[in-house]
Structures are given as structure tokens and as C-alpha cells.
């Protein structure tokens, strides 16, 4: 079973808590950069988010905002999602990796707004 289920063309806000190697909340508020992606099983990146552009950091929580346009054209299926943070010392950390199941959404937000 996937970690997250999303209907194509829907919005999703992911709040990902980041912990240190002892399981304690990690203060990543001084991170230099962060990136989130959704990848097919062959490793091709299909959705890309960067700090300030769909990714925000507050102390130990990384908030990723997926917009309807990010997934509306993707086929249903299981994908890999990954979050990477570059800390204040320029060390790269993969802080989350999981799966996301995209299910076919039949109504897209542009149709709802009409």
C-alpha cells in the first residue's frame, strides 16, 4: 500500500517531520536548500518542487504543496516521492522517501470553477 493516495488533478499539502539520527526533532530552519520530487519507477522525475517554489521549511517540518496541474496529466499508478534537504553546513540529506499512488480523477479544478 502507498504512503499517500492522491487523485490526479487534486491539491495536496504534505507536512513531513524531519528527525535526527536519535529520533529527535531536527532543526532544519537554516537549511540552504530543499527539493521534493515524484518519480516513475524508472527514476524519471515527473514533479519537481524546490524551496520557495512549493517547498517551505519551519524548524523541523517541511511542507510540500502539490498543485492540481502537477498531476492532472500523469497516468494512474504508484510512484516514488523523495525529499532532500541541504543543511547549513552544505551536507545533503535524503530525509524522506516513500510511495504515492495516483488514482484517476475525473473532474479537474478548471471545470469546477466554470
C-alpha positions, 0 to 999 in steps of 0.5 A: 500500500502507498504512503499517500493516495492522491487523485490526479488533478487534486491539491495536496499539502504534505507536512513531513517531520524531519528527525535526527539520527536519535529520533529527535526533532531536527532543526532544519530552519537554516537549511540552504536548500530543499527539493521534493520530487515524484518519480516513475519507477524508472527514476524519471522525475515527473514533479519537481518542487524546490524551496520557495517554489512549493517547498517551505521549511519551519524548524523541523517540518517541511511542507510540500504543496502539490498543485492540481496541474502537477498531476492532472496529466500523469497516468494512474499508478504508484510512484516514488516521492523523495525529499532532500534537504541541504543543511547549513553546513552544505551536507545533503540529506535524503530525509524522506522517501516513500510511495504515492499512488495516483488514482484517476480523477475525473473532474479537474479544478478548471471545470469546477470553477466554470 
